[in-house]
């Protein structure tokens, strides 16, 4: 039995599931390239793999894919301006963004919660998106601030019902 689901209904229903917001960055010919994704996840511990799901038509994704390695930048609740700048369609997305290059030649955005440097491990075509698997080479947490969250077509921040153990430990240590 085939059931037809229209894309507007699909988006509306699944939009009720909150996601974190990440910036995927790379360097192309000594210029940074980046895109925003809300579809980032861990995949495997051994080997350490992560994934994100870019729109196959995205110009930024095609450029990052050609580079073959990328950095996942986990955005904080105070970084909506970075999200908006990198979600724009222009070629000068990085003009108002502070970032540094790490020893692997990948851009890491300033003041992100965490960053994850990856080699592109595999790409699988699925519908109108790709599944991009990254083999993690280096990662770190920079901040304990709250993450930027996307849900129901808008952005917000997470409010802890029960603080994570790292937040409780930091509060108790003071």
N, C-alpha and C positions, 0 to 999 in steps of 0.2 A: 504494500500500500504506500504510494508516494504522496507525501504531504508537501505542499508548497508553503514556504515561509518567506514573507516579504522582508527585505533588508531593513526597513524602518522599524518593524516590530522586533526583529532580531536585535537591532541596536538598542532599542528602548528597554527591552527586558534585560539584556546583558549589561546595560549601563548601570544597573542597580548593584553590580558587583564592583566594589572599590578596588582601585589598583594604585600602586606607587607610580611615581613619574621619574623616568631616567632619561638622561641625555647620552646618546651614543656618539662618540667623537673619534676622529681619525685625522691623519695628516695626508694630504694629497699634494704632491709637488710643493712642499714647504708652506702650504696653506691649510688651515684647519677646516674640516667639514664636520657637520653635526646634524643630528635629528633627535626628535623627542619620541619616546615610546612609553606606553603604559602597559606593555605586554612583555615584561621581563620576569624570568624565573630561574631558579637553580634547577639543574637537571640531574647531575651525578657527582658523587664525591670522589670516585676512583674510576676514570680520571676526573678531575674537577672540570665540569662542564656547566655552562649557563646557556640560556636561549632568550631570544626576543623575536618578535613576529612583525617585520616591516612590510608595508604595502609594496608589492612588487613594482608598482609604477613610480615609486618615490625616486627622484633624481639623487637625493642625498644618500639613500640606501645603495643605489647602483655605484656611487662613488666610493662609499665605505667598503662595499663588497669587493671592488676592484683593488683596494689597498690590501685587503687580506688580514687586517688586524684592527682592533678597535679598543676603546675604553668605555666602560659603562660608568656613568657618573650619576649617583643616587642623589636626587635633588631634595633639599629641605623645604619646609613649609614657607620659609621666607625667600624662596628663590623662584617665585612665579615669573618674575621679569626674565630670568634665564630661559624658562620654559617658553615664554612668548617669543623671545628673540630667536631661539633655535627652531621654533615651529613655523616661523615665517618662511616665505618662499624665496627670499633674496639670496644673492651670492655673498653678501657681506654680513652674515649673521653674527660674526664674532667681533664686530667693530666696537660694541659697547659691553663686551664680556671680558672679565679677567680670567686668565688661564695660564698655565705653565706647561712646558714640555718635560716629560720624564725621560729617564735614561733609555727607554725603548722608542723614543721619538713620537709618543702619543700625547695629545693634549688632555690635561686634567683640569677641569673647571675649578676655580677657587671656591673654597668654603663649602664644598659638597659634603654630604653625610659620609659617603664611602665611594671608593673607585675600584674598578675591577678591570685589569688589563688582559686582553684575550687575543689569541690567534683565531682566525676564522677556521673552525673545524669542519663544518659541513653546512650546506644550504639545501633545504628540501622545499620544493614548490608545493603549496597547499592552497587551493582555491585562488583568491586574488592576493594572497600574502605568501611570504616565504617564512620558513622556520630557519632562523640563523643560529647555529650552534657555535659557541665560543669555547675554546680550550683556555682555561684560566692560567695565566702565567705569573701574575702578581696581583695583590689586592690589599686594601687597608681601610680602616674606619678612621675618619677625620673628625667626626663630631657626633655628639649624642642628641643633637636637636631633633625635633619631630619631622617626619617626612612629609613631602608634598603628596597629596592624595587626589586622585581624579575619580569622580563618581557622579552619575546622573547628569553628565554634560558640564560639570563645574569642578572647580578646584577647592580644596580645603586642607585642613590639618587633622591629624589623628589626636584624639583625646583618650588617654589611657583609662580604662575601667579598672584595671589592675596593672600598675607599672611593671615593665619588664624587670627581671632580676638585676640587670646592669644599672638601671635607673635607681632601684631601691638600694643597691649596694653603694652607689655614689652618694645618695642622699644620707645614708647612715654613716658614711665615712667622714662627713663634714662636722 
